[in-house]
Amino acid sequence: MPGDPRVWLTRSRAHSAAGDHLLAYDVALRGLGEHPGDPALEHAAVLALARSGATEKARERYAARGLGSIAPDTVERSLHTDIAALGARIAKDLALAAGRGPRIALLREAAFCYRRIFDDTGDYYPGVNAATLALLAGDEAQARALAASVSAVCACRIAEGGEGGYYLWASLAEASLVAGDEAAAAAALAEAGRAGDAARDAVAATRRQLRLVCRARGIDAALLAALPAPGIVFYTGHRIGPRLREANAAALRPRIDAILAECKVACGFGSLASGADIVIAEALLARGADLELVFPFRLEEFRNVSVRPAGGEWLERFDRCLSLARATLFATEDAFLDDDHLFNYANRLAIGLALQRARALDAEARLLAVWDGGEAAGPLAAAGTAVGIGIWNALGLPADVLTPQGARIDPAAAPALSPAEPEAAGRRVLRALLFGDLKGFSALEERQLPIFAEHVLGTVAATLDRYGAAVGHANTWGDGLYVVLRDPESAADCALELQRAIARLPFAALGLPTLGLRLGGHFGPVFPLQDPVLKRRAFMGSHVSRTARIEPVTPEGVVYVTDAFAAVLAATREPRFSCDYVGLVPAAKNYGTMRMFALSRRDGAERR
């Protein structure tokens, strides 16, 4: 319906409800492209950012768009309340992320923001948030008084309507917990769990908030079982062939259905090859779960390589699943070139995306695989089912692995993936790539260039030296920098350390203007080769070009990384980095738009 902002708003909210806050943000921005300044779409965009964890960017956009100063008589009352509560929510997120020093003051400030909205509107949502924040700030009397007021409002609403929706019962449960009434909280949570309007993102937000209250009150968080988190699945398995026969694939369906029912699956991430992939995908769709597909290379070539050999029926099933999938991602749009590492690349992205979604929905991520217990062999030796299971095992997360005959099998028998795949002539390998430059270099005078080389490039060299064998290639040209590292964690550490080292240089004392480092990072398949000009090993490929287009659009002092880099960083046992969503950013030299994330270390996380 062209010209109707409500269409964009509905789509954005649907993606947020599914836990895909990044797509919700992108859709809201597309809507704003058609309807600039629409307050409901602006609210949806900032809310999606806040829910994704990009709190600082949400704060900046909320202020830049003037959402905090919208006059009450210019929008609907409920929207005005939501916009005001969003400002308070951002203040709450900033407070919860703050260190011990400023945390109490920030919590009280956020509580005041919510309290003011509650006093103006009488709505239970800002009221219960004010009560919880007062409790966390140590204001016991105010917390109990607000909880009592909210409970009264909720009870009145329930009595008037005969029943309440999800948010009403969840707010009553939270107010009861703040008051220390565990029995009343449990009863309200049971009602919330039965409510028909409980969206996944709403349940996730409630579970996180109630855990904070339980911790503050010393209450066992087991009562949150009344609001079970959905299951998120990464799936993999054998294709139709010697390791998985047609009859076995068909007989697996009841076992797969039982596993998905047990984990209350909401979403599955994987590919769509003939055999186990399609059987699991069909089971996910039959249960109403979202299907998120990750393909290793171009779609038609994937059909020819991974589906067509099994026959026309599998092609029809492939097309049906593809048409019903919620989202489709291509790990690379390059040609296959018989390169099995591309399957490995797609698996690593799917695993990272599954873990990102699990964190967004406060959910458990599980592996569901069909494996005969044998190691990968033949042309797909570096990317078979065993390798995908091995990547998952390294995370220490729960797994359900079935043999082709339907028996349970111990996933620990799968081989672990080495930190970096061995290099072979003419074959791509997966590597982390960094491109950078120093803004302000072009203004240097001739006499300053030797100083720049000694102190600035010397600092870069000293930083890279600390990463030893993790650095596979490094090159500079003027102020340009290109580094290839064996894995995204090493690259993330290196990029942030480079930023810190450059920022600490005494530019004025050295007689140089202040130079700002811009760094872009990506993870993808590249060709290792011997450069005949440099007479040393180098790495080339389309993903190198992609990384080079990130750095020019990156702000000084910041590290921007791609969605692939962020996804693989998420697939680590102890995540040490935050990747806050920036949005769809136009890349340099008309390279199209790319999802960008601002890289930082989590509080307390240091370089390994």
Protein Blocks (a to p, Z undefined) as FASTA:
>chain_A
ZZiaklmmmmmmmmmmnopamlmmmmmmmmmmmmghiaklmmmmmmmmmmnopamlmmmm
mmmnommmccfklpcfklmmmmmmmmmmmmmmmmmmpcfklmmmmmmmmmmmmmmmmmmn
opaklmmmmmmmmmmnopaklmmmmmmmmmmmmmmmmmmnopacfklmmmmmmmmmmnop
aklmmmmmmmmmmpcklcfklmmmmmmmmmmmmmmnopafklmmmmccdddddddddded
jklcfklmmmmmmmmmmmmmmnopabdcddddehjlmmmmmmmmmnopacddddfbdfkl
mmmmmmmmnojklmmmmmmmmmmpmbdcdfbfcdfklpaklmmmmmmmmmmmmmmmmmmn
opacddddddehiacehjllmmpfklmmmmmmmnopacddddfkopacdfklpccddfbd
cddehiacdddddddddehjlmpcfklmmmmmmmmmmmmmmmmmmnmmmpmbdcdehjac
cdddfbfklmmmmmmmmmmmmmmpcfklnopacdddddddddddddddddfklopacded
jklmmmmmmmmmpcehiacddfklmmmmmmcfbdcbdcddfbjcddehhlapaddddddd
dehiacZZ
